[in-house]
Amino acid sequence: MSKANTETVKVMVRVRPMNKKELSINCKNIIKIDKQINQIELTKPDDNSFSQKDFAFDSVYDTDA
C-alpha cells in the first residue's frame, strides 16, 4: 500500500448542555473544557479519591456551539 492512499481521521467533541431533567434533579457538571489546547477534563466533584481524567481532541466545542 502506498502512502498516497493513507487517510486521516479528525476527532471532535461537543459537550451538550444539561437537559431539563438533569437540571431539575440538581446534577453537577463534571466536564471542564479547555479550548486553547482542545482538551476536556472529567472530574468527580464529590469524590476526592477520583483522579481527574484528561482527553485531547482535534477540536472541542462547548455547550454554546
C-alpha positions, 0 to 999 in steps of 0.5 A, a space after each residue: 500500500 502506498 502512502 498516497 492512499 493513507 487517510 486521516 481521521 479528525 476527532 471532535 467533541 461537543 459537550 451538550 448542555 444539561 437537559 431539563 431533567 438533569 437540571 431539575 434533579 440538581 446534577 453537577 457538571 463534571 466536564 471542564 473544557 479547555 479550548 486553547 489546547 482542545 482538551 476536556 477534563 472529567 472530574 468527580 466533584 464529590 469524590 476526592 479519591 477520583 483522579 481527574 481524567 484528561 482527553 485531547 481532541 482535534 477540536 472541542 466545542 462547548 455547550 454554546 456551539 
